[in-house]
Amino acid sequence: MHTADRVTLARLPSGVPVETTIHRYGDGDGPTCYVQAAQHGREINGTDVLRRLHERLTDPTAVGPVASDLDGTLIVVPVADPLTFDRVAYTTPEPIDSAAPNMNRCWPGNSAGTIHERMAARLWAGASDADAIIDLHTGSPEMQTHTVYLRGDDASRNLAEAFGTDLLLAEAAGDDADTEWDERNFGGKLRVAATREGIPSITPELGSNKQLDHDAIQAGLDGLLGVFRHLGLLAGDPDPWDGVRARNHLGRVRAADSGLFVPDAAAELGADVDAGDTFGTVYDPATYEPVQTVTADRDGIVYSIAREATVTAGQTLVGIAERLDG
């Protein structure tokens, strides 16, 4: 069974409605899983993951699971934020929502709040009854595909392992985070709000933003099917996970000065590094003078490398995540 409902999330000052489509699949008996994509409008791989999933769930000739195989309910929102999607943007411009320009900082929302808060509240009304929530995102081209979960929540960790990316990042939020991360209001992320309400939740970061990446989309589709098996929506068990767990966002090697960043040829995503290892050099483009040798400040695994060469002071050049035991 499949239904698709066009719903109003909020209204613009002119009275024009902000609308999206909510899909439902399955028979209603069994667990419920809520999946959404494109909270940030330039992150489109998740939207195409859901399109391909829809084809498999509704085409009886397709190879793999079809809707009749679902033992439970799947709720899907392929475009969670039409305002940023239409602008191929991460946030909305100030005139639309100056107080909450990033939809993924205001969950579970407020039905009497700003435009984004109202949009989040409308979607939360359906998501809050789910047994698990998956919020599909898309990282930058220089970031390794990974899955993020709230540090310390075993049910969300199990969900992340079922999704199956090689790298899992445990992220702190609120009182458990350092000052900078707390000030960025990570407690208002859908994943964090859901986990704190007792709903296991993960954020897969798939491939390159602004473009469709076949490998990332396939990883997303395989990951969803793994989660559905883990939840009992589909028969069978997810593939055993044998990857790396690490702490998120602890090691960010920054540009000490502005210039051109020339990475070493050996700098690569997924590499194990030790404190003191070098990644490249920042040069003054006019004088050719080296202004910084870029080195790791800790042991860990490389999950992001800046590939756009023109960098400004303070910009993150390399992301290093510290491995977690167990």
N, C-alpha and C positions, 0 to 999 in steps of 0.2 A: 504494500500500500504506500502511495506517495501523494502528498498534498503540498501545494505551494500557495502561500498567502502573502499578499502585498500589504504591508503594515506601515503606518505613519509613526515615525520616531520622534519628530518634533516639527516645529513650523518656523520658517524664516520671517523676518519683519514684514515682508510683503504679503504674508499669508500662505506662501507656497509651501506645501508639505515636504519634509525630508522623509523619503520613503525607502524601504528596502524589502527584500523578499525572504521569508522564512520557510524553509522546506522541512517537512516531516516524513520520515520513513519508518516502516515497521508496523507491528500489530498492537503495540501498547502493553503487552504482557512481558514483564522482565525489566532489566535495567534501562535507564535512560542516559544517553550521552549527548552533550551539547558541544557543537563545534562551530567556531566562527573564524573568519579571515578578514583581512583588509581593514583592521582598526586604523592602521596607517596606510593611506591611500597609495603610496608608492610601493607597498609590499604586496605584490600581486601573485606570487607563486602559490600561496595558500588558496587563493580564489580558483586557480586552475586545478589544483588538487581536488577541490570540491566538485568542480565540473566533471572531472574524469571519474570521480567516485559516483556521481549521479548517473553517468552513462552506464557504469557497471551495475548499479542498483536497480536501474529501470529497464535495461535491455535484456530480455530473456535469452538472447543468443550470445551474450557476452561471456567471456571466460572468467570464472571467479564468482564471488558471491553476488546474489541478486536480492532485491528487497524482501522477497518471500523467505529468505534465509535468516533475516534478522529476528532474533528472539528478544524483542524489546522495542525501544523507541530511539530513533536518531533525529536530533534537531540540528539543522544546518543553516547558518547565515553566511553566505559567501561574500557579502559586502557589508561589514558591520558599520562602517563610517562612509556613507556616500559623499559627504562634504569634502573629505580629504581625497577620496578616490577620484573624484572629478577633477581635482587639481593636481593629481599625481604628487601629493604632498604628505609630509609626516604629521603636520598640525594644520589647524585652520588659521586663516588670517585674523588679525585682531578684531576687525569689525564684526565678525561672526560670533566669536566666543573669546573675549579677552581674558576672562577669568579662568577658563578651563580649555585652552586651545588643543591640548593633547587628551583625546578621549580615554587613553589608557592610563590616566592618572586620577580618574574620578569615579571608579566603581565602589560600591554598587549603584551609584547614581542617586539622583534626587528628582522626583517627578515634578517638583515645583522649582527646580534650579535653572542653571544655564542650559543652553542648547545641548551641549555634550552631556551634561548631567542628566537631562531628560532622556536623551537617546540611550544612555547606559541603563537608566532605570527601566525603560521599555524593554530592552533586551534581557535585563536581569530577571524580569518577571517570568520569562521562560527558562532561563539558565539556572535559576536558583533551586528548581525542583529536580535537577539532574543528579545522577550518581557520579558523574565525572565531567570535567570541562576541559576542552582543548582549544587554545587560542593560537591559531596559526599566524606566525609572523615571518618576515623575510629579512635576513641580515644583509650587510653590504657585500659587494663582490669580493672583498679581501677578508671575509670572515668565514671560518669553518662552520658547516652545518652542525647544529647542536640542539639540545633540548634543555630548557631551564625549568627548575622546580624550586619551591620554597624550602630552604635549608631546614632540616629537622623534621620534615613531614614524611613519614615512611610510605603512606598511601600514595602520595604524589611521586615519590621516588620510584615506586613500583610501576606507576603509570608511565613514567619517563623511560624506564627500562623496557617496558612493553612496546613503546614507540620505536625504540631500537637504534637511534643514532649512536655513532661510535663515541661521541663526547656528550656527557651530561654535566651541566653546571648547576651547582647548588647556590642559590642566591639569598642573601639576607635582606630583610626589609624592616622598617619601623625601628623599634627599640633594639633589635639585634644587629642593625646595620651601622656602619661608621657614619660620622656626621654628614659627610657630603652626600652619601646615598640616601640617608634619611631626609635630607633637605630636598631631594628630588622627588619626594612623595611616592616612593615605590609601593607604599601601602595601598595606594589607589589603583594599582594594576588589577586587571580582572583576575589573573591567576592568584595573586596574593589575597584579594578580597574573598574569592571563592574558597581557597584553602582554609582561611580563618573562619569561614562559615561551615567547615566540615566537609566541603566538597573537594575531593582530590582534583588537582588542576595542573596543567603543564603548558609551557610556551615553547613549541618547536620553532627554531630560527632556520629557515630554509633558503640556502643559496643566495642569489643576487637579487637586489631590489630593482624595480623599474623594468625588468626583462624576465621573460619566461625561461627558466633553466630546467631542461628535461631531467637531469639527474636529481636535482632538488625536488622537483615535482614527483618523481617516482619514489624518492625517499619518503616524501610526505604521504603518498598514497599507501605505501607499504606500512608506514608507521601507524596510520589510522586503522588499518586492518588488524595490526598487532594489538592495538588498544582494544578494539572491538572483541577480539578473542579473549583478551585478559578480563574484560568485563562480563563476558558471557553473552554478548550480543551476537556473536558468531561462534560456531562450534570450533573446537580445537584450542590449542595453546599457542601463544606467540613464540617466535623463535627465541632461544636462550640468548640473553644479552651478555656480551663479553667485551665491554668497552672501558672507557676511562671516566671516573667521576672526579670533579674538581670544584674548587671554590670559584665563584664568578666575580669578575671585576676587581680582584685584589691587586693585580700587577698591571699597571698601565704605564708603559714607558713613553714619556712625553718629550716633545721637542723642547729643548732648552732655549732655542732661539729660532727665529724664522729663517727660511731658506729653501733649498732643494734637498729632498731626502732621496739618497741613492741606496737602496737595500743591497746587502750582500747577496751574491748568487745563491748562497746556501740557505738563506732565510726562507722558510717554508712553513705553511700551516700544518699543524699536528706534530711538529717537531718537539722533542724533549730538549730542554735547555737547562743550563746551570747558571747561577748568578755569575755575572762577569762575561758571559758569552756576548759576542758582538753581532749586530744585525745590519749595520751599515753606517753611513755618514751623512750628516747634514752639512751642506756647503753654502757659503755666501755666493750667489750666482754671479755677482759682478766682479768680485775679487778672486774667486775660486778658492778662497780660504776655508778650510774645514772649521766649522764652529761647534760640532758635537760628534763624538763617536757614540753611537747608539748601542747601549749595553743592557743586558738583562739585570734587573735588581733582585731577582729571586730565582730559585729553581721552579720548574713547572713545564707546562705544555703551551705552545703558541697557538692561539685561536684567532688572532687577527693581525694583519700587517697592512699598514697604509701603502697603497700603490699609486695614489695620486701624488705626484712628486712635490708640488708646491705646498709647503707646510708653514703654519704659523706657530709662534711660541705658545707652548701649553697644549698643543694638539697631540692626541694619542697616536703614536707611531706603531707600537706593538702591544698587543694584549697577551698577558701571560696568566694562565689560571693555575693555581696550586693544586696538585693532586690531593685527593682525600683517600684515606685508607678505608677498606671495607666497602 
